[in-house]
Amino acid sequence: MKQPKKQKQPKEKRTKHNRVIQSVLSPLEKPVLLWLAKRMPTWMNPDILTGIGLFGGVLIFAGYALTSVDLRFMWLASFGLVVNWFGDSLDGTLARYRETERPRYGYFIDHIVDAIVEAMVFIGLGLSPYVNLNLALLALVGYFMVSIFVFLSTYVSGEFRITYANLGPTEIRVIGIIANTVMLVLGAKKFLLPFGSFTFYDLVMMGLILLFFIGFAVIALLKARQLSREDTLARSIKE
């Protein structure tokens, strides 16, 4: 009696994509991250660093939310941004330096944690007395839309681009720290505009909303046109 043929097990697919990072601070940031990676103790690993980045997000949330008690908690939020940068930016660098990369796991966990931190940052801002909650949530939607574009673009093009117009996560963190410092100086001062009265951080949120939504529309349109040309060319070659 013939033995049934064994079905071939599908080979594990590795996520391959080209990382594209071209931002204002990247020429300074890359050497710093490599310097830190070389000096990390052996017990430190990328998972611990990812956890440190998540803890930084908790500090940011707490700092912004606690400004309802004292504006000086803005310093805690700024410190949280630094902690988040350390963990979030160094985990991948350490994995590449030690050649212990886990492409699919790393990509998945990194962006799950990023989504949680992003939500904590904007919701924390919205819970402070210096930012309109509706504006903070709208900015969060815009950030998530841009993030979704990045994930889809990585899937269809194999290019993982996390910086646009020379701005990336590190530059956004620096802008956040500067905005926190300005708020500490200005306090609850409001600016009267034709359509209402707003704090400095409300104006920052409005700027981010415009940046995220307009930026999303532009890069999505450009990517769609590029993919259309590439698919049309591929179809004509087959014919």
Order of alpha helices (4+ residues) and beta strands (2+ residues): beta-alpha-alpha-alpha-alpha-alpha-beta-alpha-beta-beta-alpha
